[in-house]
Structures are given as structure tokens and as C-alpha cells.
């Protein structure tokens, strides 16, 4: 006679699929980079009062200190990316939707930063933002796995 355990479904690993396994390697690398970047930006905001210069840059927005308007924008973008990275790494149900929003915000900011030199009279130098390439593939991949991620 075979004994059945109440925990048998947890003991067999054949049916266990991790949400993290849905992510390709390149997204996992960026997840770790933005986990670290988000944590650093929080520390920059906390200890930025004591510093004269902290260089921040993301999507073509450059700042010399976190307590300037561009610095706050870059800091909040990094913090949001850190939150999304946390959600993806720790397999939160809301993570793919937050990642889609993150990708759309990133694409929008890149496009704005490419158009901005034509609007401002001081700066007439066009810059092609190459971040658009991984952001596009990130958006496509997150939209692809969103349904499967939420159903696991």
C-alpha cells in the first residue's frame, strides 16, 4: 500500500514552472543592473544633500545633482525601474504590466529627448537614442509573456 503525503504536490518538481524562467537572459541581466541602479538612486537622494556633484544620466537626460529637475526625473525613472526589476526577479504578478509601462515611458522619454533639440533654439544637435532598440524588444517580450506570467 502506497502512502500519500499531503505535501506531495510540493515534493514533485515536474509541474513547477518559475515565472523567472519566462525571462530571457538579457532581461535578467538588466533586472540586476536596475535593481542595483534603483538602490543607488535611493541612496543618492538620501545622501545627495552632503554631496556637491553626482552625475546621473538615463535616456539622454543628464544631471549633475539629484536635487535638480533633471536629476529628480532621472532618479525617479531609476527608482521605478528598480521597482519593476524587483517585481520581475521576485516573480510578482503585477511585474509584466509594470514592465510594459516602464518600456512605454522609456520609449516616450527617448523620443522626446530626440525631438527636444529641434524645439529648443540653443541646441540643434540631433541624437539618435539607441536605447530604443532594447526598449522595443523589452516591450514586445513583456507583452508576449504577460498572460502566461499572470496565469502561473
Secondary structure as UniProt FT lines:
FT   TURN            6..7
FT   HELIX           8..11
FT   TURN            14..15
FT   HELIX           19..22
FT   HELIX           25..47
FT   HELIX           48..50
FT   STRAND          56..58
FT   TURN            59..60
FT   STRAND          61..63
FT   TURN            66..67
FT   HELIX           69..89
FT   TURN            90..91
FT   TURN            93..94
FT   HELIX           95..119
FT   HELIX           131..151
//
